[in-house]
Amino acid sequence: MLEQILGPITPFLDQIFQHLTEDNILVNNYELDHICYRVANEERYLELKHQLADHGELLTESIIGGRLISTFKLHQPYRYQNREIQCLELPAPKEGSPYPEGFEHAEFVIQESFEVFMSKYSHLTFKTKGIQKPVNPEISLKYTDLSVKFHHHPIEYVIKYLD
């Protein structure tokens, strides 16, 4: 099981949905296409990449933002409430950017433009640095110990057709 390798996933997702509820962001109609698990060092990245290969298909391992990121399509999607999460992202640590191990973000696929989406939630301050990304631009909300990102294409689609 995935949780035997990474630890409990439900508390992380409970936090994500609690923040979204508190901010009045409605995500019922959006796909939660993947979650991200960060590691503190290269050795742990290689260890988890090897272990995760037993639980999913490695769709890609690419250099993004100066470090390797592996993306797995899970053999059995992780079930959370009425959702199935198909993919898991595992980034290697960035040089000079220490990060504690654990779940870091979840990403939702939205249909409307970023401008329309952000205007629906104008009471919030979205991080828009990711709008400039050439492949699958994104916006995000940063909370104390996690973040939520919104983009237009599922990560599996991006890997197969846009990358």
Buried (B, 14 or more C-beta within 10 A) or exposed (E): EBEEEBEEBEEBBEBBBEBBEEEEBEBEEBBBBBBBBBBEEEEBBBEBBEEBEEBBEEBBBEEBEEBBBBBBBBEEBBEBEEBEBBBBBBBBBEEEEEEEBBBBBBBBBBEEEBEEBBEEBEEEEBEEEBEEEEEBBBBBBEBEEBBBBBBBBBBBBBBEEEE
